[in-house]
Amino acid sequence: MKRVIFLFLMMVGLGVAANAQQNKMPTPDEIAKKNVEDLDKRLKLNDTQKSVIYRYTYEQAKEQAEMIKRQQAGTSREEDVDKFYKLQNETSKNIRGVLKGTQTAEYDKIIEERLSGKSAKNKKKKKKGEEEEVESDIKGLLSAPPLEKQNQ
């Protein structure tokens, strides 16, 4: 009976260990490479653009990984949330500066899709008789008046 319980606990332990390895958080390098690959597919980036965008996204991923570790350890600060979004906005602004012409417009579409939770792969075709869902875009968010004016 002891052997059966021991074997059962061993199996559970191995299952938990295998699951823990699968749920491993990606490294900043992996995140940056994935971002560059995704953008390259849609924007047809040249080598210089890939290099610069990689550097921006790597720095963002590194900072955000540190914030996530602090949050998991229970030592996060309130300003981390603001810093998280500020970092995303700065990175996006820097990436826009690297892009040219139609790439910028396509990048804005990518950002819209990410914010709305949709991706190019997951777009569903409209069936006959169904109405198309109207979605707002981020242009209203980008052109909103400063907070001081909104609060008055």
C-alpha positions in Angstrom: 0.0 0.0 0.0 2.9 2.3 0.8 4.4 1.7 -2.6 1.1 2.6 -4.3 0.8 5.9 -2.4 4.5 6.6 -3.1 4.1 5.9 -6.8 0.9 8.1 -6.9 2.8 11.0 -5.3 5.7 10.6 -7.7 3.3 10.7 -10.7 1.6 13.8 -9.3 5.0 15.5 -8.6 6.2 14.7 -12.1 3.0 16.1 -13.6 3.3 19.3 -11.6 7.0 19.7 -12.6 6.2 19.2 -16.3 3.4 21.7 -16.1 5.6 24.2 -14.4 8.2 24.0 -17.1 5.5 24.5 -19.8 4.2 27.7 -18.1 7.6 29.2 -17.9 7.5 33.0 -18.6 9.4 33.9 -21.9 12.6 35.8 -21.6 12.9 39.4 -22.8 14.9 38.2 -25.7 12.2 35.7 -26.8 9.5 38.4 -26.4 11.5 40.9 -28.5 12.3 38.4 -31.2 8.6 37.4 -31.4 7.5 41.0 -31.7 10.0 41.7 -34.4 8.9 38.6 -36.3 5.2 39.6 -36.0 5.9 43.1 -37.2 8.1 41.9 -40.0 5.4 39.7 -41.4 3.0 42.6 -41.7 5.3 45.6 -42.3 8.1 44.0 -44.4 10.9 45.6 -42.3 14.4 46.1 -43.6 17.4 44.8 -41.5 18.1 48.2 -39.9 14.4 48.6 -38.8 14.5 45.0 -37.4 17.6 45.8 -35.4 16.3 49.1 -34.0 12.8 47.7 -33.2 14.4 44.7 -31.5 16.4 47.0 -29.3 13.3 49.0 -28.3 11.1 45.9 -27.6 13.9 44.2 -25.7 14.3 47.1 -23.3 10.5 47.2 -22.9 10.3 43.5 -22.2 13.2 43.6 -19.8 11.6 46.5 -17.8 8.2 44.8 -17.8 9.7 41.5 -16.7 11.2 43.2 -13.7 7.9 44.8 -12.8 6.1 41.4 -13.1 8.7 39.8 -10.8 8.1 42.5 -8.3 4.4 42.0 -8.6 4.7 38.2 -8.1 6.9 38.8 -5.1 4.4 41.2 -3.6 6.7 44.1 -3.7 5.2 46.0 -6.5 4.5 49.8 -6.3 1.5 51.7 -7.5 3.6 53.7 -9.9 4.6 50.4 -11.6 1.2 50.4 -13.4 1.8 53.9 -14.8 5.3 53.0 -15.7 4.1 49.9 -17.5 1.8 51.8 -19.8 4.2 54.7 -20.2 6.8 52.2 -21.3 4.4 50.7 -23.9 3.5 54.1 -25.2 7.2 55.2 -25.5 8.1 52.0 -27.3 5.2 52.4 -29.7 6.2 56.0 -30.4 9.8 55.0 -31.0 8.8 52.2 -33.4 6.6 54.7 -35.3 9.7 56.9 -35.7 11.6 54.0 -37.4 8.7 53.1 -39.8 8.2 54.8 -43.2 5.1 55.7 -45.1 2.5 53.0 -45.3 4.3 51.0 -42.6 3.1 53.6 -40.0 -0.5 53.2 -41.1 -0.3 49.4 -41.0 1.4 49.6 -37.6 -1.5 51.7 -36.3 -3.9 49.0 -37.5 -1.8 46.3 -35.6 -2.0 48.4 -32.4 -5.8 48.7 -32.9 -6.1 45.0 -33.3 -4.0 44.3 -30.2 -6.0 46.8 -28.1 -9.4 45.3 -29.3 -8.1 41.8 -28.7 -8.3 40.8 -32.4 -5.5 39.6 -34.6 -5.3 39.4 -38.4 -5.5 35.6 -38.1 -8.6 35.7 -36.0 -10.7 38.0 -38.2 -14.0 36.2 -38.9 -15.7 36.5 -42.2 -19.2 38.0 -42.1 -21.9 35.5 -42.9 -24.9 36.4 -45.1 -27.6 38.3 -43.2 -25.3 39.3 -40.4 -24.6 42.9 -39.7 -21.0 44.0 -39.4 -20.0 45.0 -35.9 -18.9 48.6 -35.6 -15.8 49.2 -33.5 -14.3 52.4 -32.4 -10.6 52.9 -33.2 -7.8 54.3 -31.1 -7.6 57.6 -33.0 -10.0 59.1 -30.5 -7.7 58.0 -27.7 -4.7 59.5 -29.4 -6.3 62.8 -30.1 -8.0 63.3 -26.7 -7.4 66.6 -25.0 -4.9 66.7 -22.1 -6.2 65.6 -18.7 -6.1 69.2 -17.3 -8.7 70.3 -19.9 -10.9 67.3 -19.4 -11.2 67.7 -15.7 -12.3 71.4 -15.8 
